[in-house]
Amino acid sequence: MSIRSRALPALATGLLLTATGCAASAPAAEPALAAAALTTETAPAAPAATAPSSTDTRAAAAPTAAVAAPATAGEPAAGTGRTVSLVAYDPASGHATLRTGNPGHAKNPGSTGTPASTGKTPAPSRTTGAPHGPDATASASASAAPDTVRTGQLIASPPTPAAPRGALVAVTGVQKTAGDEVEVTTRPAEVAELLGATATEQHQAIDVHGIRVQPLVKDLKVGFTTRPGGGNGSASAQLSLDAGTSVPLPGGAKADLAAGIRLSPSVDFSYDGRGILKGGIEKARVGFGLGAHADWKVGATLAASPNPLRVPLAKLSASPVLTVAGFPVVVNLDLTCYLTVGADGKLTVEAEQDLDGAWSVHADYAKGKGWTTTADPGTTTVGPVRAKLSGDATLRTGLTAEASVGLYDTVGVAASVEPYLHTRVAGSVTLDTTGKPPHVEGSWTNTAGLDINGRLYAQIKILGTPLLKADLPLPAFHREWPLPSLSTTH
């Protein structure tokens, strides 16, 4: 881990980036916004974008899904040369409606919400094994009769209005219908059934133009900025979120909070099935990386509180599609951002601060060793501060982001990555670490830290690996380091 301070990092009003709550199978296991809601009344959240219905989406154009025979004899699945559109899907019952007629040239949304980029982001990858997926002739065959979809075949679908997080299923029954649609029953399929003896290792930056943004605070400004040193193209962009709000506090007080966040998320997927005939896949990985820059302002008179105040800002989701052996593999990433502030005594604060960081979390499987969870503490860089503080308390403020990562919405790794800072003030402090000398009457001490915790959910059957008996905890990581402190009058 690398920890750097660009200047006297007096009040790093801590950016907390917490990755928790990935549901392995059921949406109810995702981070519950209600559980994280403020205990005091906040300004009403902006209307949330709603996800498309999964029960009747026939009128909407959908990206095509690959139809394939399951992997056999150590080979990847054999593409049939045909594609269908998944126009309705009920994961609970497994019932689906497929359109076998020409689905048109609908854009692959990647994730619903803000419009997806029409460009494709190249991803560093290494794939071993001959491609057996759909080829250029697939679109010409898309108008085939419904009986071309047969029991036992696999349907690998990128995100569609009917399945916003993608779908990988095996057909268990077929019922012909009029026109170009066919009703089928399905069961969840395993990635190993699709990829077989293929080997791939991919790291892909998410095209932030395709991230769905659900505002959780009024007047949230959503935009895109160029990543420092990123050049041109969708992979060089960052998602920017800017918000300001006034939050009621107990006793009739209020806190004025503002934050600007720049996010650069990425996903990782590895799979090696070359030893599948010798007792299972060799290895697998699913994970995410998050680069972030944050700056914020806090103005409040705080009283002692056992927990910091959490103000939800936005919920983000994306389902980037990786191509492996010609088939779509969908990785789901969710992220929820909060602004936090709290103190263990009475304290008046007016502060500005910024921070940069990059962290990653993975779940890894290796044959003979089973599953392990890995966290890379990455880098944390604290920037200059401007602040006025008075009182006798320890201040903790910052930004929280909760994230989850999985495949086809069925496998998940959860982690909490929390850079933080405690600022202890006894008296009054005026700071401007851009060059002006501080003024301190009393004492002022600072400690920054980083905590990483998490778990891998036990429901991991989709990868074709042995099931865990229980959730697997991430080895806890904790580190603190002192920041410059002052006392007496200067």
C-alpha positions in Angstrom: 0.0 0.0 0.0 1.2 3.5 -0.8 0.1 6.4 1.3 1.1 9.9 0.3 0.4 13.4 1.6 0.6 16.3 -0.9 0.6 18.9 1.8 0.0 19.4 5.5 -3.1 17.1 5.5 -4.6 18.6 8.5 -8.2 17.7 8.4 -8.6 15.0 5.7 -12.3 14.9 6.1 -11.9 11.2 5.3 -13.3 9.6 2.2 -14.8 6.3 3.2 -15.2 3.9 0.3 -17.2 0.9 1.5 -18.0 -2.1 -0.7 -20.7 -4.2 0.8 -23.8 -6.1 0.2 -23.5 -8.1 -3.0 -26.4 -10.4 -3.4 -25.4 -13.8 -4.6 -28.9 -14.8 -5.7 -31.7 -12.6 -4.5 -32.1 -8.8 -4.9 -33.0 -8.6 -1.2 -29.4 -9.3 -0.3 -28.2 -6.1 -2.0 -27.4 -3.1 0.3 -30.7 -1.8 1.6 -31.0 1.9 1.2 -33.6 2.0 3.9 -31.2 0.5 6.4 -28.7 3.1 5.7 -31.2 6.0 5.7 -30.7 9.0 8.0 -32.1 8.8 11.4 -33.0 12.5 11.1 -35.1 14.0 8.4 -33.3 14.9 5.2 -34.3 16.8 2.1 -36.4 14.6 -0.2 -34.5 12.6 -2.7 -34.9 13.2 -6.4 -37.2 10.8 -8.3 -35.4 7.5 -9.0 -35.2 6.1 -12.4 -37.1 2.8 -12.6 -35.8 -0.4 -14.0 -37.6 -1.8 -17.1 -40.3 -4.4 -16.4 -39.2 -8.0 -16.7 -42.7 -9.2 -17.4 -43.7 -7.5 -20.7 -41.0 -5.9 -22.7 -41.9 -7.1 -26.2 -42.3 -3.6 -27.6 -38.7 -2.7 -26.7 -35.9 -3.7 -28.9 -33.5 -6.1 -27.1 -29.9 -7.1 -27.9 -29.4 -10.6 -29.2 -28.5 -13.5 -27.0 -26.3 -16.4 -28.1 -27.8 -19.9 -28.5 -25.4 -22.7 -27.8 -25.1 -26.4 -27.0 -23.4 -27.0 -23.6 -19.7 -27.4 -23.4 -18.7 -31.1 -23.9 -15.4 -33.0 -24.0 -13.5 -30.2 -22.5 -14.5 -27.7 -25.3 -16.4 -24.5 -24.9 -20.1 -24.5 -25.8 -20.8 -25.0 -29.5 -22.5 -22.0 -31.0 -25.6 -22.9 -33.1 -25.0 -19.9 -35.4 -28.3 -18.5 -34.3 -29.4 -15.7 -32.0 -32.6 -14.8 -30.2 -33.8 -11.9 -28.1 -34.8 -12.4 -24.5 -38.0 -10.3 -24.4 -39.5 -11.5 -21.1 -37.9 -13.4 -18.2 -39.0 -14.4 -14.7 -36.0 -15.6 -12.7 -38.2 -17.0 -10.0 -40.1 -19.5 -12.3 -37.5 -19.7 -15.0 -40.1 -18.8 -17.6 -38.9 -16.8 -20.6 -40.1 -15.6 -23.9 -37.6 -15.6 -26.8 -38.1 -13.7 -30.1 -36.5 -15.7 -32.9 -37.4 -13.1 -35.6 -35.0 -10.4 -36.7 -34.4 -8.4 -33.5 -33.1 -5.4 -35.3 -30.0 -3.6 -34.5 -30.7 -2.5 -31.0 -27.9 -1.1 -29.0 -26.6 -3.1 -26.1 -27.4 -0.9 -23.1 -24.8 -2.5 -20.8 -26.9 -1.2 -18.0 -30.1 0.7 -17.9 -30.5 4.3 -16.9 -28.2 6.9 -18.4 -27.7 6.1 -22.1 -25.0 3.6 -22.9 -22.1 4.6 -25.1 -22.3 3.3 -28.6 -18.6 2.7 -28.7 -16.8 -0.4 -27.4 -14.1 -0.1 -24.8 -11.2 -2.4 -25.6 -10.1 -4.4 -22.6 -6.8 -6.0 -21.9 -7.5 -9.7 -22.0 -6.0 -13.1 -22.7 -8.2 -15.9 -23.9 -7.2 -19.4 -24.7 -9.3 -21.8 -26.7 -11.0 -21.7 -30.1 -14.0 -19.4 -30.3 -17.2 -21.4 -30.5 -19.7 -18.6 -30.1 -21.9 -17.0 -32.7 -20.2 -15.6 -35.7 -21.1 -13.0 -38.4 -23.7 -15.4 -39.8 -25.7 -15.3 -36.6 -27.8 -12.2 -37.5 -28.7 -13.8 -40.8 -30.1 -16.8 -39.0 -32.0 -14.8 -36.4 -35.2 -15.2 -38.3 -35.1 -19.0 -38.0 -38.2 -20.9 -36.8 -38.9 -21.3 -33.1 -38.0 -25.0 -33.3 -34.4 -24.0 -33.6 -34.4 -23.3 -29.8 -34.2 -26.8 -28.3 -34.3 -28.3 -24.8 -30.8 -28.5 -23.4 -29.4 -25.5 -25.2 -27.9 -22.6 -23.4 -29.1 -19.0 -23.7 -26.4 -16.4 -22.9 -27.9 -13.0 -22.9 -26.3 -9.6 -22.4 -28.4 -7.0 -20.4 -31.9 -6.5 -21.9 -35.0 -4.7 -20.7 -36.3 -8.1 -19.6 -33.0 -9.0 -17.8 -31.2 -5.8 -17.0 -28.3 -7.7 -15.4 -27.9 -10.3 -18.1 -29.0 -14.0 -18.0 -27.3 -17.4 -18.5 -29.9 -20.2 -18.6 -30.4 -23.7 -19.9 -33.6 -24.5 -21.7 -35.6 -27.2 -20.0 -38.8 -27.1 -22.1 -40.0 -25.5 -25.3 -43.5 -24.5 -26.3 -44.1 -23.2 -29.8 -46.2 -20.0 -30.2 -47.6 -18.1 -33.1 -45.3 -15.7 -35.0 -41.7 -15.3 -34.1 -41.9 -15.8 -30.4 -41.4 -19.0 -28.3 -42.1 -19.7 -24.7 -39.5 -21.7 -22.8 -38.8 -22.9 -19.3 -35.3 -22.6 -18.1 -32.9 -23.3 -15.2 -29.9 -21.2 -14.1 -26.8 -22.4 -16.0 -23.2 -22.5 -14.8 -20.4 -20.5 -16.5 -18.5 -23.7 -16.8 -21.3 -25.1 -19.0 -20.7 -22.2 -21.4 -17.0 -21.8 -21.4 -15.8 -25.3 -20.8 -12.1 -25.6 -21.4 -11.6 -22.0 -22.3 -9.1 -19.8 -20.3 -9.4 -16.1 -20.1 -8.1 -13.2 -17.9 -9.7 -9.8 -18.4 -9.6 -6.4 -16.7 -11.9 -3.9 -18.1 -12.5 -0.2 -17.3 -16.2 0.5 -17.3 -17.5 3.0 -19.8 -19.0 5.5 -17.4 -21.4 6.8 -20.0 -23.3 3.5 -19.6 -23.6 3.7 -15.8 -27.2 4.0 -14.5 -27.4 6.8 -12.0 -30.3 7.0 -9.5 -30.2 10.3 -7.6 -30.8 10.1 -3.9 -30.6 13.8 -3.2 -32.1 16.8 -4.8 -30.3 18.6 -7.6 -27.5 16.0 -8.1 -25.4 17.0 -11.1 -24.2 14.1 -13.2 -21.5 14.6 -15.8 -18.3 13.2 -17.3 -14.8 14.4 -17.1 -11.5 13.3 -18.7 -9.5 11.0 -16.5 -6.0 12.5 -15.8 -3.7 11.2 -18.4 -6.5 9.2 -20.0 -6.4 10.6 -23.5 -9.4 10.0 -25.7 -12.1 7.4 -25.8 -14.8 6.1 -23.4 -12.2 4.4 -21.2 -10.6 7.7 -20.4 -13.7 9.3 -18.9 -14.7 9.6 -15.3 -18.2 9.8 -13.9 -18.7 13.0 -11.9 -21.3 13.6 -9.2 -21.8 16.9 -7.6 -24.2 17.6 -4.8 -25.0 20.1 -2.1 -27.6 19.8 0.7 -28.6 21.1 4.1 -29.3 18.3 6.6 -31.3 18.9 9.8 -29.6 17.9 13.0 -31.0 17.0 16.4 -31.9 20.1 18.4 -32.9 22.2 15.4 -29.3 22.7 14.0 -28.3 21.9 10.5 -25.2 20.8 8.5 -24.4 22.3 5.2 -22.7 19.6 3.1 -21.3 19.6 -0.4 -19.3 17.0 -2.3 -17.8 16.4 -5.7 -16.8 12.9 -6.7 -14.9 11.6 -9.7 -15.2 7.8 -10.2 -13.3 5.4 -12.4 -14.6 1.8 -11.8 -13.4 -1.4 -13.4 -14.2 -5.1 -13.3 -12.0 -8.2 -13.3 -12.9 -11.7 -14.5 -10.7 -14.7 -14.9 -11.6 -18.3 -15.7 -9.5 -21.4 -16.6 -11.4 -24.5 -17.5 -8.5 -26.3 -19.2 -8.5 -29.0 -16.5 -12.2 -29.4 -16.4 -12.0 -33.1 -17.5 -9.6 -33.7 -14.6 -12.0 -32.8 -11.9 -13.2 -29.2 -12.4 -12.0 -25.8 -13.4 -8.5 -24.7 -12.5 -9.1 -21.2 -11.3 -11.6 -18.3 -11.4 -11.8 -14.7 -10.3 -14.4 -12.0 -10.0 -13.7 -8.6 -8.6 -13.7 -4.8 -9.0 -11.4 -1.8 -8.8 -12.3 1.7 -7.9 -10.4 4.9 -8.6 -11.8 8.0 -7.0 -11.2 11.7 -6.4 -13.4 13.5 -3.9 -13.6 17.0 -2.6 -16.1 18.2 -0.1 -17.2 21.1 2.2 -18.7 20.8 5.6 -20.2 23.5 7.7 -21.9 22.6 10.9 -22.1 22.8 14.7 -22.1 19.2 15.8 -23.1 17.5 19.1 -22.0 14.2 20.3 -23.4 11.3 18.3 -22.6 7.5 18.5 -22.7 7.2 14.7 -21.8 9.6 11.9 -24.7 11.2 10.0 -25.0 9.5 6.5 -26.6 11.4 3.7 -27.3 9.2 0.6 -26.2 10.9 -2.7 -26.6 8.4 -5.5 -26.9 4.8 -6.4 -25.0 3.6 -9.4 -25.2 0.3 -11.4 -23.5 -1.1 -14.5 -23.4 -4.5 -16.2 -20.4 -4.5 -18.6 -20.3 -7.3 -21.0 -17.0 -9.3 -21.5 -16.6 -11.5 -24.6 -15.2 -14.9 -23.9 -15.0 -17.6 -26.6 -17.5 -15.6 -28.6 -20.1 -15.5 -25.8 -21.2 -12.6 -23.5 -20.2 -12.8 -19.9 -22.0 -10.2 -17.8 -20.3 -8.7 -14.7 -22.6 -6.6 -12.4 -21.3 -3.7 -10.4 -23.3 -1.6 -8.0 -22.2 1.4 -6.1 -24.0 3.7 -3.6 -22.4 6.9 -2.4 -23.0 8.7 0.9 -21.7 11.9 2.6 -20.8 11.3 6.3 -20.1 13.6 9.2 -20.0 13.1 13.0 -18.3 14.0 16.2 -18.0 12.6 19.8 -18.5 16.1 21.4 -19.6 19.6 20.6 -17.6 21.1 17.6 -18.1 23.9 15.2 -16.5 23.2 11.8 -16.1 24.9 8.4 -13.8 22.8 6.3 -12.7 22.0 2.7 -10.7 18.9 1.8 -9.9 16.6 -1.1 -8.6 13.0 -1.4 -7.5 10.6 -4.2 -7.4 6.8 -3.9 -7.5 3.5 -5.8 -8.5 0.2 -4.3 -9.6 -3.2 -5.5 -11.3 -6.4 -4.1 -11.4 -9.9 -5.6 -12.7 -13.3 -4.9 -10.4 -16.1 -6.2 -10.8 -19.8 -6.7 -8.0 -22.3 -7.3 -8.5 -26.0 -7.6 -7.2 -27.8 -4.5 -7.3 -24.6 -2.5 -10.8 -23.5 -2.8 -11.9 -19.9 -2.5 -10.0 -17.0 -1.1 -10.7 -13.3 -0.8 -8.1 -10.6 -1.6 -8.1 -6.9 -1.0 -5.5 -4.5 -2.5 -5.2 -1.4 -0.3 -3.8 0.5 -3.2 -3.1 4.2 -2.7 -4.5 6.9 -0.6 -3.4 10.5 -1.1 -4.6 13.4 1.1 -4.8 16.9 -0.3 -4.6 20.4 1.1 -7.2 21.6 3.6 -8.8 24.9 4.5 -10.7 24.8 7.9 -11.8 26.6 11.0 -12.6 24.4 14.0 -13.5 25.2 17.6 -14.7 23.0 20.4 -13.6 19.9 22.3 -14.2 16.8 20.3 -13.0 14.3 17.7 -14.3 14.9 14.2 -14.9 12.2 11.6 -16.3 13.2 8.2 -16.1 11.9 4.7 -17.6 10.1 1.8 -18.9 6.5 1.9 -19.4 4.3 -1.2 -21.0 0.9 -0.9 -20.3 -1.5 -3.8 -21.1 -5.1 -4.9 -19.8 -7.2 -7.8 -21.1 -10.4 -9.3 -21.8 -12.5 -12.4 -25.3 -12.5 -14.0 -26.6 -11.2 -10.7 -26.0 -14.6 -9.0 -22.5 -14.5 -7.4 -21.2 -11.9 -5.1 -18.2 -10.6 -3.2 -18.7 -7.9 -0.6 -16.1 -5.7 1.0 -15.7 -2.5 3.0 -12.8 -0.2 2.0 -12.7 2.7 4.4 -10.1 5.4 4.3 -10.8 7.8 7.2 -9.4 10.5 9.4 -10.0 11.5 13.0 -9.3 15.1 13.9 -9.1 15.8 17.6 -9.6 19.5 18.5 -9.4 21.1 21.9 -9.7 24.9 21.5 -9.7 26.7 18.2 -7.8 26.0 14.9 -7.6 28.0 11.7 -5.8 26.2 8.8 -4.9 26.8 5.2 -2.3 24.2 4.2 -1.9 25.8 0.7 0.9 27.9 2.2 -0.4 30.1 5.0 0.7 29.3 8.6 -1.9 27.7 10.8 -3.3 29.4 13.9 -3.9 27.1 16.9 -5.1 28.0 20.4 -5.1 24.7 22.2 -4.3 21.4 20.6 -5.0 19.7 17.3 -4.1 16.1 16.4 -4.8 14.0 13.3 -4.8 10.3 12.5 -5.6 8.8 9.1 -6.5 5.2 8.6 -7.7 2.5 6.2 -9.9 -0.5 7.1 -10.8 -3.2 4.7 -13.3 -6.0 5.6 -15.7 -8.1 3.6 -16.9 -11.6 2.6 -17.6 -13.8 -0.4 -21.1 -15.1 -0.4 -21.6 -18.9 -0.3 -23.9 -19.1 -3.3 -21.2 -19.4 -6.0 -22.6 -22.4 -8.0 -22.8 -20.3 -11.2 -19.0 -20.7 -11.7 -19.2 -24.4 -11.5 -17.0 -24.6 -8.4 -17.7 -26.4 -5.1 -20.1 -24.5 -2.9 -19.0 -22.9 0.2 -20.6 -24.1 3.5 -20.8 -20.5 4.6 -19.9 -17.0 3.6 -16.1 -16.6 3.4 -14.7 -13.6 5.3 -12.1 -11.3 3.8 -9.0 -11.1 6.0 -9.3 -7.9 7.9 -6.9 -5.1 7.0 -6.4 -2.2 9.3 -3.7 0.5 9.3 -3.4 4.0 10.8 -0.8 6.6 10.3 -0.2 9.9 12.1 -0.6 13.3 10.4 1.1 16.5 11.5 -0.4 18.0 14.7 0.1 21.2 16.6 -0.5 22.7 20.0 -0.3 26.0 21.9 -0.7 29.4 20.1 1.0 30.1 16.7 
